[in-house]
């Protein structure tokens, strides 16, 4: 799309997800022609996804996975695009039939996409049919972040977390016209949600987080709980952070690899499901292979490997202490998550914390792994607002 006039800038256009058959055929051909790496040689430590597992996933993706099934499921929900800050933003807008429904913005992280939240939609828009009451209904808005999925890839620098937060505020208040609304996020989505709360847009009432940005720069005389949390955080920023260092320092180089190799893109993401889900040694303990390939396929067909890598370059000075957030905040902690957050830290970073709950089910991908737990916690967190 070219530049729009003032009269068309606020237009919202319907969107239907449909990938050309030649792109699906190309994917299958690329998988079939994969030049495989040598088999791993390890001392028992984890070096990445084993060759046998990679081949199993790749063959399933090529021979059995059904992208058209996924398209049909996704297109049951209303999707749209709108142009904000010279970028076409893709988003879901699913309205509840309940007259008193409130609006909630659900913001995904990495290596996720809108796929993470699809299982949450029925629970939120139709609570009566899913263990809730009519006054717990929400209109659901799920955007694809700039650089992700079927939102247009930025063609200029400057698309950092602050600019993304402002774009989503514009979506909610200027494009969709919500006078009062809520937001929820985990991972990078939690960073965007936290920033929006600090920006204090007119209509944002409260936020819900399942990952906190309140890790102190230093802790004197840490308790045992704080010591464990600091140790876990150090592991995430070192051993578990190789992908981030590559993306935040050489985004273009990694873009070539992930854009050309379907198996490379798949293992880049599947590895995180292996390490970051609540499983007993197999990612499939937490999520089905189809569910994981739904998200992997969104990354592949949208050709967003390069733009997502640039997001980490744009935020290369990213820190985990965002400062105080005075807006009402509801918190759900998945205690098995790769990040650990003592309640003391949460209270210091979020002094207006209205809800704090810890669950022992699920891990880093809360909405994807445990949608019912997340939705129930959103209901409780926002119950009195």
PyMOL commands that set and color helices and strands:
alter all, ss='L'
color gray80, all
select helices_A, chain A and resi 21-32+51-63+67-74+114-125+127-130+134-136+161-175+188-199+224-236+239-249+251-260+262-276+283-285+289-301+305-314+343-349+366-369+371-381
alter helices_A, ss='H'
color red, helices_A
select strands_A, chain A and resi 12-15+79-84+87-94+102-107+138-143+181-185+204-209+328-334+353-359
alter strands_A, ss='S'
color yellow, strands_A
deselect
rebuild
show_as cartoon
